[in-house]
Amino acid sequence: MGEYDTFINKNFEDVMEDEEITGVIRDLTPGKKKYKGFYARFQVSKDPNKYPERLWIRLGRGQLVDRPCSMKIIEFIDLFAQT
């Protein structure tokens, strides 16, 4: 199980259950790749045990929400891939 964080531009209460989000997630798993950022599509649940990955939510100014969520990564997106 990995641990990640992401920033959202709305209130935490407005995050819908199982909402699919496209955005940047940062890997918080200890090790050499800690803080590596990825652009991805992912589903979020406020239930910390629903999905396999742990997700910490940060609000617009970086404030950390005091309880973790869970997420399922649907797809990593390569913004520099040639079409």
DSSP file (Angstrom, degrees, kcal/mol; ACC not computed):
  #  RESIDUE AA STRUCTURE BP1 BP2  ACC     N-H-->O    O-->H-N    N-H-->O    O-->H-N    TCO  KAPPA ALPHA  PHI   PSI    X-CA   Y-CA   Z-CA
    1    1 A M              0   0    0      0, 0.0    52,-0.2     0, 0.0     2,-0.1   0.000 360.0 360.0 360.0 124.0    0.0    0.0    0.0
    2    2 A G        -     0   0    0     27,-0.1    52,-2.6    50,-0.1     2,-0.4  -0.445 360.0-136.5 -90.1 167.0    1.5    3.3   -1.1
    3    3 A E  E     +a   54   0A   0     50,-0.2    25,-3.7    -2,-0.1    26,-0.7  -0.995  29.7 164.6-128.9 130.7    0.9    6.7    0.6
    4    4 A Y  E     -aB  55  27A   0     50,-2.4    52,-2.5    -2,-0.4     2,-0.3  -0.850  20.9-150.8-136.7 166.1    0.3    9.9   -1.5
    5    5 A D  E     -aB  56  26A   0     21,-1.6    21,-2.7    -2,-0.3     2,-0.3  -0.963  12.4-178.0-136.8 162.1   -1.0   13.4   -1.1
    6    6 A T  E     -a   57   0A   0     50,-1.8    52,-2.7    -2,-0.3     2,-0.4  -0.973  23.5-122.1-151.0 159.8   -2.7   15.8   -3.4
    7    7 A F  E     -a   58   0A   0     17,-0.5     2,-0.3    -2,-0.3    52,-0.2  -0.865  23.9-167.0-104.3 140.0   -4.0   19.4   -3.5
    8    8 A I        -     0   0    0     50,-2.3    52,-0.1    -2,-0.4     4,-0.1  -0.945  20.0-144.0-124.7 151.6   -7.7   20.2   -4.1
    9    9 A N  S    S+     0   0    0     -2,-0.3     2,-0.3    50,-0.1    50,-0.1  -0.101  78.0  58.2-105.2  34.6   -9.2   23.6   -4.9
   10   10 A K  S    S-     0   0    0      0, 0.0    50,-0.2     0, 0.0    -2,-0.1  -0.911  97.0 -70.1-147.9 175.1  -12.4   23.1   -3.0
   11   11 A N    >   -     0   0    0     -2,-0.3     3,-1.2     1,-0.1     4,-0.4  -0.412  39.2-125.3 -69.8 146.2  -13.6   22.3    0.5
   12   12 A F  G >  S+     0   0    0      1,-0.3     3,-1.5     2,-0.2    -1,-0.1   0.854 111.0  61.0 -60.2 -35.2  -13.0   18.8    1.8
   13   13 A E  G 3  S+     0   0    0      1,-0.3    -1,-0.3     3,-0.0    -2,-0.0   0.757  97.9  59.8 -64.1 -23.5  -16.7   18.4    2.5
   14   14 A D  G <  S+     0   0    0     -3,-1.2     2,-0.5     2,-0.1    -1,-0.3   0.536  75.9 109.6 -83.6  -7.1  -17.4   19.0   -1.2
   15   15 A V    <   -     0   0    0     -3,-1.5     2,-0.2    -4,-0.4    31,-0.1  -0.588  67.7-137.2 -71.2 122.8  -15.4   16.0   -2.3
   16   16 A M    >   -     0   0    0     -2,-0.5     3,-1.7     1,-0.1    28,-0.2  -0.526  22.7 -98.6 -82.7 147.2  -17.9   13.4   -3.5
   17   17 A E  T 3  S+     0   0    0      1,-0.3    28,-0.2    -2,-0.2    -1,-0.1  -0.446 107.7   4.5 -63.9 133.5  -17.5    9.7   -2.6
   18   18 A D  T 3  S+     0   0    0     26,-1.7    -1,-0.3     1,-0.2     2,-0.2   0.694  91.5 164.6  61.9  22.5  -15.9    7.7   -5.4
   19   19 A E  E <   - C   0  44A   0     -3,-1.7    25,-1.8    25,-0.7     2,-0.5  -0.479  36.3-130.0 -69.0 136.7  -15.3   10.9   -7.4
   20   20 A E  E     - C   0  43A   0     23,-0.2     2,-0.4    -2,-0.2    23,-0.2  -0.796  29.3-172.3 -90.3 128.1  -12.8   10.6  -10.2
   21   21 A I  E     - C   0  42A   0     21,-3.3    21,-2.7    -2,-0.5     2,-0.5  -0.934  18.3-153.6-122.1 141.5  -10.2   13.3  -10.1
   22   22 A T  E     + C   0  41A   0     -2,-0.4     2,-0.3    19,-0.2    19,-0.2  -0.977  51.1  96.2-111.5 121.1   -7.5   14.2  -12.7
   23   23 A G  E    S- C   0  40A   0     17,-2.5    17,-2.9    -2,-0.5     2,-0.4  -0.957  71.7 -52.8-176.7-168.5   -4.6   15.9  -11.0
   24   24 A V  E     - C   0  39A   0     -2,-0.3   -17,-0.5    15,-0.2     2,-0.4  -0.772  41.0-172.8 -95.5 132.6   -1.1   15.6   -9.4
   25   25 A I  E     - C   0  38A   0     13,-2.7    13,-2.7    -2,-0.4     2,-0.4  -0.962  12.5-145.5-120.4 144.4   -0.4   13.1   -6.7
   26   26 A R  E     -BC   5  37A   0    -21,-2.7   -21,-1.6    -2,-0.4     2,-0.5  -0.921  17.1-124.9-111.0 134.6    2.9   13.0   -4.7
   27   27 A D  E     +B    4   0A   0      9,-2.6     8,-4.1    -2,-0.4     9,-0.3  -0.652  27.0 177.5 -77.3 122.8    4.4    9.8   -3.5
   28   28 A L        +     0   0    0    -25,-3.7   -24,-0.2    -2,-0.5    -1,-0.1   0.336  36.6 126.5-106.3   3.9    5.0    9.9    0.2
   29   29 A T  S    S-     0   0    0    -26,-0.7     4,-0.1     4,-0.1   -27,-0.1  -0.448  71.2-105.2 -64.4 129.3    6.3    6.4    0.6
   30   30 A P  S    S+     0   0    0      0, 0.0     2,-0.3     0, 0.0     3,-0.1  -0.215  78.3  64.0 -56.8 144.3    9.7    6.5    2.3
   31   31 A G  S >  S-     0   0    0      1,-0.1     3,-1.4    -3,-0.1     0, 0.0  -0.867 100.5 -40.5 136.7-168.8   12.7    5.9    0.1
   32   32 A K  T 3  S+     0   0    0     -2,-0.3    -1,-0.1     1,-0.3    -3,-0.0   0.776 129.4  48.6 -66.0 -29.4   14.6    7.3   -2.9
   33   33 A K  T >  S+     0   0    0     -3,-0.1     3,-2.0    -4,-0.1    -1,-0.3   0.207  76.3 142.1 -99.6  16.2   11.4    8.4   -4.8
   34   34 A K  T <  S+     0   0    0     -3,-1.4    -6,-0.2     1,-0.3     3,-0.1  -0.345  71.7  16.9 -60.0 137.3    9.7   10.2   -1.9
   35   35 A Y  T 3  S+     0   0    0     -8,-4.1     2,-0.3     1,-0.3    -1,-0.3   0.483  84.7 149.5  75.8   8.4    7.9   13.3   -3.1
   36   36 A K    <   -     0   0    0     -3,-2.0    -9,-2.6    -9,-0.3     2,-0.3  -0.553  39.9-137.4 -68.9 133.5    8.0   12.3   -6.8
   37   37 A G  E     -C   26   0A   0     -2,-0.3     2,-0.4   -11,-0.2   -11,-0.2  -0.717  20.4-172.3 -99.2 145.5    4.9   13.8   -8.5
   38   38 A F  E     -C   25   0A   0    -13,-2.7   -13,-2.7    -2,-0.3     2,-0.5  -0.977  22.0-136.0-131.7 144.7    2.7   12.1  -11.0
   39   39 A Y  E     +C   24   0A   0     38,-0.5    38,-3.2    -2,-0.4     2,-0.3  -0.906  48.5 148.1 -96.3 126.8   -0.2   13.3  -13.1
   40   40 A A  E     -CD  23  76A   0    -17,-2.9   -17,-2.5    -2,-0.5     2,-0.5  -0.957  51.7-116.3-153.6 164.6   -3.0   10.8  -12.9
   41   41 A R  E     +CD  22  75A   0     34,-2.8    33,-2.4    -2,-0.3    34,-1.7  -0.944  46.7 163.6-103.6 132.8   -6.6    9.9  -12.9
   42   42 A F  E     -CD  21  73A   0    -21,-2.7   -21,-3.3    -2,-0.5     2,-0.4  -0.990  35.6-126.2-150.9 155.4   -7.7    8.5   -9.6
   43   43 A Q  E     -CD  20  72A   0     29,-2.4    29,-1.9    -2,-0.3     2,-0.4  -0.853  25.9-153.1-103.9 140.6  -10.9    7.7   -7.5
   44   44 A V  E     -CD  19  71A   0    -25,-1.8   -26,-1.7    -2,-0.4   -25,-0.7  -0.912  12.3-176.3-118.5 139.6  -11.1    9.0   -4.0
   45   45 A S  E     - D   0  70A   0     25,-2.6    25,-2.6    -2,-0.4     6,-0.1  -0.996  26.4-143.7-129.6 139.6  -13.0    7.7   -1.0
   46   46 A K  S    S+     0   0    0     -2,-0.4    -1,-0.1    23,-0.2    25,-0.1   0.643  84.1  92.2 -74.2 -13.8  -13.3    9.3    2.4
   47   47 A D  S >  S-     0   0    0      1,-0.1     3,-1.4    23,-0.1     4,-0.5  -0.741  73.4-150.4 -78.2 115.3  -13.3    5.8    3.9
   48   48 A P  T 3  S+     0   0    0      0, 0.0    -1,-0.1     0, 0.0    23,-0.1   0.597  91.3  46.3 -67.9  -8.7   -9.5    5.1    4.5
   49   49 A N  T 3  S+     0   0    0     21,-0.1    -3,-0.0     1,-0.1     5,-0.0   0.393  87.5  85.7-112.2   2.5   -9.9    1.4    4.0
   50   50 A K  S <  S+     0   0    0     -3,-1.4    -1,-0.1    -5,-0.1    -4,-0.0   0.927  93.2  33.6 -73.2 -45.0  -12.0    1.3    0.8
   51   51 A Y  S    S-     0   0    0     -4,-0.5    21,-0.1     2,-0.2    20,-0.1  -0.702  84.8-114.8-111.3 163.2   -9.2    1.5   -1.8
   52   52 A P  S    S+     0   0    0      0, 0.0     2,-0.4     0, 0.0    20,-0.1   0.735  91.5  68.3 -73.3 -22.9   -5.6    0.1   -1.6
   53   53 A E  E    S- E   0  71A   0     18,-1.8    18,-2.5   -52,-0.2     2,-0.4  -0.776  75.9-132.3-102.7 141.6   -3.7    3.5   -1.6
   54   54 A R  E     -aE   3  70A   0    -52,-2.6   -50,-2.4    -2,-0.4     2,-0.4  -0.748  24.2-166.6 -89.2 136.9   -3.7    6.0    1.3
   55   55 A L  E     -aE   4  69A   0     14,-2.4    14,-3.3    -2,-0.4     2,-0.5  -0.988  11.0-158.4-130.2 126.7   -4.3    9.6    0.2
   56   56 A W  E     -a    5   0A   0    -52,-2.5   -50,-1.8    -2,-0.4     2,-0.4  -0.888  18.4-142.0-100.7 132.6   -3.8   12.7    2.3
   57   57 A I  E     -a    6   0A   0     -2,-0.5     8,-2.8    10,-0.4     2,-0.4  -0.794  13.1-166.9 -98.2 133.7   -5.7   15.8    1.1
   58   58 A R  E     -aF   7  64A   0    -52,-2.7   -50,-2.3    -2,-0.4     6,-0.2  -0.962  16.0-136.0-116.2 138.6   -4.2   19.3    1.2
   59   59 A L    >   -     0   0    0      4,-2.7     3,-2.6    -2,-0.4   -50,-0.1  -0.204  42.8 -73.7 -85.5-179.3   -6.4   22.3    0.7
   60   60 A G  T 3  S+     0   0    0      1,-0.3   -51,-0.1   -50,-0.2    -1,-0.0   0.752 131.9  39.1 -50.0 -37.4   -5.6   25.4   -1.5
   61   61 A R  T 3  S-     0   0    0      2,-0.1    -1,-0.3     0, 0.0   -52,-0.0   0.273 125.9 -93.0 -99.6  11.5   -3.0   26.9    0.8
   62   62 A G  S <  S+     0   0    0     -3,-2.6     2,-0.2     1,-0.3    -2,-0.2   0.466  70.1 156.1  95.8   1.9   -1.5   23.6    1.8
   63   63 A Q        -     0   0    0     -5,-0.1    -4,-2.7     1,-0.1     2,-0.4  -0.442  40.6-129.5 -65.8 131.4   -3.5   22.9    4.9
   64   64 A L  B     -F   58   0A   0     -6,-0.2    -6,-0.2    -2,-0.2     2,-0.2  -0.695  13.4-125.9 -85.3 127.5   -3.5   19.2    5.6
   65   65 A V        -     0   0    0     -8,-2.8    -8,-0.2    -2,-0.4    -1,-0.0  -0.552  24.1-127.2 -68.7 137.2   -6.9   17.6    6.3
   66   66 A D  S    S+     0   0    0     -2,-0.2    -1,-0.1   -10,-0.1    -2,-0.0   0.504  86.3  53.3 -74.2  -4.9   -6.6   15.7    9.6
   67   67 A R  S    S-     0   0    0    -10,-0.1   -10,-0.4     0, 0.0    -2,-0.1  -0.991  82.2-120.3-132.3 142.0   -7.8   12.3    8.4
   68   68 A P        -     0   0    0      0, 0.0   -12,-0.2     0, 0.0     2,-0.2  -0.340  20.5-157.8 -76.6 157.6   -6.6   10.2    5.5
   69   69 A C  E     - E   0  55A   0    -14,-3.3   -14,-2.4   -21,-0.1     2,-0.3  -0.562  15.8-121.9-113.2-177.0   -8.7    9.1    2.6
   70   70 A S  E     -DE  45  54A   0    -25,-2.6   -25,-2.6   -16,-0.3     2,-0.3  -0.924  25.7-170.9-126.5 158.9   -8.1    6.2    0.2
   71   71 A M  E     -DE  44  53A   0    -18,-2.5   -18,-1.8    -2,-0.3     2,-0.5  -0.982  20.2-145.8-147.3 158.1   -7.7    6.1   -3.5
   72   72 A K  E     -D   43   0A   0    -29,-1.9   -29,-2.4    -2,-0.3     2,-0.5  -0.994  24.7-134.8-123.6 122.0   -7.5    3.9   -6.5
   73   73 A I  E     -D   42   0A   0     -2,-0.5   -31,-0.3   -31,-0.2     3,-0.1  -0.666  22.8-179.7 -79.1 122.4   -5.2    5.0   -9.3
   74   74 A I  E     -     0   0A   0    -33,-2.4     2,-0.3    -2,-0.5   -32,-0.2   0.879  64.6 -10.7 -86.8 -44.8   -7.0    4.5  -12.6
   75   75 A E  E     -D   41   0A   0    -34,-1.7   -34,-2.8     2,-0.0     2,-0.4  -0.959  54.0-133.9-160.4 134.5   -4.3    5.7  -15.0
   76   76 A F  E     -D   40   0A   0     -2,-0.3     2,-0.5   -36,-0.2   -36,-0.3  -0.790  31.1-145.5 -85.0 135.8   -0.9    7.5  -14.9
   77   77 A I        -     0   0    0    -38,-3.2     2,-0.8    -2,-0.4   -38,-0.5  -0.908   6.0-151.7-111.1 126.5   -0.9   10.2  -17.6
   78   78 A D    >   -     0   0    0     -2,-0.5     3,-1.2     1,-0.1   -38,-0.0  -0.849   7.4-169.6 -95.9 106.6    2.2   11.2  -19.5
   79   79 A L  T 3  S+     0   0    0     -2,-0.8    -1,-0.1     1,-0.2    -2,-0.0   0.678  84.7  51.0 -70.5 -16.4    1.8   14.8  -20.4
   80   80 A F  T 3  S+     0   0    0      2,-0.1    -1,-0.2    -3,-0.1     2,-0.1   0.325  77.7 124.2-105.1   7.6    4.8   14.6  -22.7
   81   81 A A    <   -     0   0    0     -3,-1.2     2,-0.3     1,-0.1    -4,-0.0  -0.444  64.0-120.5 -68.1 139.1    3.9   11.6  -24.7
   82   82 A Q              0   0    0     -2,-0.1    -1,-0.1     1,-0.1    -2,-0.1  -0.641 360.0 360.0 -83.0 136.9    3.8   12.2  -28.4
   83   83 A T              0   0    0     -2,-0.3    -1,-0.1     0, 0.0    -2,-0.0   0.419 360.0 360.0 -99.8 360.0    0.5   11.6  -30.1
